[in-house]
Amino acid sequence: MKLGEIAELIEGELFGDGNFEVFSISSIEKPKNRSLVFCQEIKDLERLRALDVAIVVSEKVDFPNYIKVKNVRLALAKYLQSQYPERHPTGICEKAYIEEGVQIGKDVYIGPFVYIGKNAIIEDGVKIYPFCYIGEGVKVGKNSILFSGVHIYPNCQIGEGVRIHSGSVIGGDGFGYYVGEEGIIKLNHIGKVVIEDFVEIGANTCIDRALIDETRIGKHTKIDNLVQIGHNCYVGEENLIVSQVGLSGSVKTGRRVILAGQVGVADHVEIGDKAIVSAKAGVSKDLEGGKVYGGGIPAMEWSKWKRLYAYITRIPELFKEKRHENKNSP
């Protein structure tokens, strides 16, 4: 593909030879001749100067052939979607087991050893890879993709354009019990899970069904691998939830919340719009939106934690000064 064509595709400004042709994309760590390299750090240019490559950067640089864009990562996304689109099969394998009353749309793929329960609805363009379980009454919206080994319990709803990766479980029972003198008695969970449009769920993530009503994941939210979302949670739109996060029951998050790796949130906590919680923090109370929190357990506003940490690191010095004062006192 010619560099001029790429500049038009990613909406960038061309510098150099528009007829310079690239045959692949390569990373900054392993660049190849006649490839396109998306360079987010200008300091990385030095390793590319000996190679016959074209680059994409966010500012003007001294380089023979390059494209300047506003945002390198956004340009990368556009390029990958255009030049490396996902391809999925169509057709229903004879080794799939489909119960009575199932509605199946057009251009659907149902792979071998898939089970689909009674009265499920599989809309147009859905792709269901081998060994998936779709329970009774489940609805899977248009163009959603369920990769191999996904399990969706009965009566859950999956929106349009949803991607669920291998090993994830949607709609398992919440961890809810009566505990008393009579022993530990299970609370039968009769609610469901609703996954709204364009959500992506990573591998081996579990989202529990509600006790009575619903657990809901808002539109465009992206959930990493190995995340646990408890019963009755309401996760807002456009959240980013990173690996090994755990949400207890009835947690509510606002819009564009970010929970970094291994964050734990106690039950019935509410987190406001655009709040960010840093890695390994424990959230035990409601958090106001628009702020950054961290510092371990309990999570606190990040600026407060940095001041506190500065004091903590001075404790040995303060003790030493105190001992010196006591030693010299009459």
Long-range contacts (C-beta under 8 A, 24 or more apart in sequence): 1-83, 3-54, 3-65, 3-67, 6-36, 6-54, 6-67, 6-79, 7-67, 9-78, 9-79, 9-82, 10-56, 10-67, 10-69, 10-75, 10-78, 10-79, 11-69, 11-75, 11-78, 12-56, 12-67, 12-68, 12-69, 12-75, 13-67, 13-68, 13-69, 14-67, 15-60, 15-63, 15-65, 15-66, 15-67, 15-68, 16-54, 16-63, 16-64, 16-65, 16-66, 17-64, 17-65, 20-54, 20-65, 22-53, 22-54, 25-79, 25-80, 25-83, 26-53, 36-79, 38-72, 38-73, 38-75, 38-76, 38-79, 39-72, 40-72, 40-73, 88-127, 88-145, 89-127, 99-136, 105-142, 111-148, 117-154, 123-160, 129-166, 135-171, 141-197, 147-203, 153-193, 153-209, 155-192, 156-192, 156-193, 156-194, 156-195, 156-209, 157-192, 157-193, 157-194, 157-195, 158-195, 159-194, 159-195, 159-196, 159-197, 159-198, 159-199, 159-219, 160-197, 160-198, 161-197, 161-198, 162-195, 162-197, 162-198, 162-199, 162-200, 162-201, 163-199, 163-200, 163-201, 164-195, 164-200, 164-201, 165-200, 165-201, 165-202, 165-203, 165-205, 165-225, 166-203, 166-204, 167-203, 167-204, 168-201, 168-202, 168-203, 168-204, 168-205, 168-206, 168-207, 169-205, 169-206, 169-207, 170-195, 170-201, 170-207, 171-207, 171-208, 171-209, 172-206, 172-208, 172-209, 173-208, 173-209, 173-231, 174-208, 174-209, 174-210, 174-211, 174-215, 174-230, 174-231, 174-232, 174-249, 175-208, 175-230, 175-231, 175-249, 176-211, 176-231, 176-249, 187-211, 189-231, 191-215, 191-231, 191-232, 193-217, 196-221, 196-237, 199-223, 202-226, 202-227, 202-243, 205-229, 207-233, 218-255, 224-261, 230-267, 236-273, 242-279, 254-289, 263-299, 278-302
